[in-house]
């Protein structure tokens, strides 16, 4: 048993944990960072975009140093029916200029490893292959963690003035601490299951199929038929010489509909819009991942005496049309690190001091955005027509409107509006559009 006392122990070497470690170590706090995998990123199955404003605060030269794949010069939002697509395709040459809209694809096995190296250079002690089973409590305060290493009996307990939990979406420590209880307890309704394949394609094919140049990339969000009406989305991202294609759906929805994620992925890949984009790709990775769907009103408590939650462990993610998470993770780690420094200066790691962490989040984009979009998922659950009926009607309307069949345009327009009114009333359409506008 070890009696070493650190200032800060951080559980989980993802972006949130590494950011927290870096800030606290740079301020001179003795900081240990624990990672379950053989190296940071080895167990991370993330398949989205790295948003970098907060990373730039920690590593100003990251553009030259970090293992970035492609910057996102194009963002595409695609509504699919069984045989068609209606898409919003956003491109700007401004996104091709530094800092590239702070949006990049990365291979997390490379990026997290690099980011952790920056933390080690700041003085962080990184321990890998460590499984943290529980927290150590004394007088209703967290004073350390119970852990085991790759070798049985390597160590049993580590002690610290502060523990920062950065375990991710499936955080058992967050539940054991009591910070996740009631509405914030992990359930199938507030967790999304994502499946993803990484397909190898040549740089030339990627640039040709997605109409981009070297280092430019595309992210696509798919709605509608791709998930057969479930509460979820599909996605496609371009890397330097590969693409990732996958989807994420609410776990409860999958259970209720008796649908398997891998079956949905096969269905998605066979869609006539998507199939040509991935044709000839060699599968080099298949993975599943859990994503939090905690809304602002159902967030866990973020701190207690001697403990803070960051990143996915705290449910800090914008699950609206923006689907931002990495920037919130790094920001939360940064604020947690700052709070740890303040607590060290005060020699007070009680909740009264650690509550400053929540205040910092409240004053930042993190909880401001989560508050604003707090009702987004509930609206999607209650009004599934946004995910299926409306995209389908809109596409059908436009297909009919632009059909060339010998009739006059006036006749076609009249018939198109008649078909639309049969499927939905104009008052309901207006009310739904007003409701949707509040969520943008």
C-alpha positions, 0 to 999 in steps of 0.5 A: 500500500502506498501512502504517497500524498499528491496534490491532484490525482486525475483518473482518465487521460483523455482531453479533459483529464490531460488538460486538468493535469497540465494546468495543475502541474504548470502551477507547481502542484504534484499531479499524477495522471492515471490511464487504464490503457497501455497509453493515452488514446489506446482505448478511445473510440471517438469518431468526431471533430476536435475543436481547438480554441481551448487547446490553443490556450494550453499549447499555443503552437499546437498547429505546428506540433499536434498530429492533426489529420484534416481541417474541416473546410466543409460541413454538410448536414444531410437529410436522407429518405430511402432514395434521395437526399436534401442537404445543407452544404456549408463551405467557406475559404475562411475555413482554409485559413489558420486557425481553420475554424478550430475544427480538425479530424484526429486519430485519438490514439495519436492525438491523446498520446501527443497531448499527454506528452505535453502534460508530462513536459509540464511535470505530470506523472503519467501512469498507464495500465491502471484500473481505478476501482473506487474512491477512498473516503475519510470524514465524508471527503474524497482523499484518494483512489483504490487502484490496481495495475497490470501486475497484481498488487502493484499498488492498492491506494493512492492519496491526494488532496483532490481527485478529478474524475475524467473516466468518460461517459461510462463513469462508475466513479461518478456514480459511486461518489453519489454525484450522479443520482436521481435524474442524472443517474446513467440510464439507457435514455441518457446514453447513446451507443455509437458504432463506427468503421474506419475505412482506408482510402487513398488521399487521391480518392478522398480528395476526388470524392469529397471535392477537397484539396490536400489537408482539407476535410469534410464532416457529414451529419446524416438524419432521417432514413439512415437510422430508420426513425430512431433518435440518432444520427449518422456521420462521416468524417475524412482523415488523411488517408481514411474515412470514418463512417458510423452512427449513434442512437439513444440506447433506449430507442434501440432497445424499444425498437429491437434494433442492433447498431451494427445492423443499422450501420450496414443499412446506412452503408448501403444507402445510395447516397453513402455507398459511392462515397465509401466504395472500395474502402478497406475496413481497418477498424471497427469500434463501439463507443458510449456518448453522454446525453445529459441535458443541462437540467439533468447534469450531475453535481460537478463537485463534492469535498475532494472530488470534481467531474470533468468532460464526459464524466460530467455529461458536458456535451452539446448534443444539438445540431452542433454536436460539440464535445471535445472543446467542452472537455478541454475547457472543463479540464482547464477550469478544473485545473485552475480550481485545483490551483486556487484550492491549493493556494487556500489549502482548502479542497472542500466543496466551498472552494471547489464550487468555483469550478461550476461558476467557471463553467457557468460563465463560459460557453460550456454551460451557456450553450448547454442551457440554451440547447437544454431542451433539444433532445426532449423536443426530438423525442416528442416530435419525431417528425423533425427527424423523419416526416419533415425531411421526407416531405421537403424532399418530396415537395422539391422533387415534385416541384422540379419534375419535368413531365409535360405539365405546366409549372402552374399545374405542378405547383398546384398539385405539389401543394395539394399533396403537402396539405394532405399530409400535414396541416399548415397551422401545425407546420407553422407552430413546429417551425417556430418551435424548431427556430428556438433550438437553432 
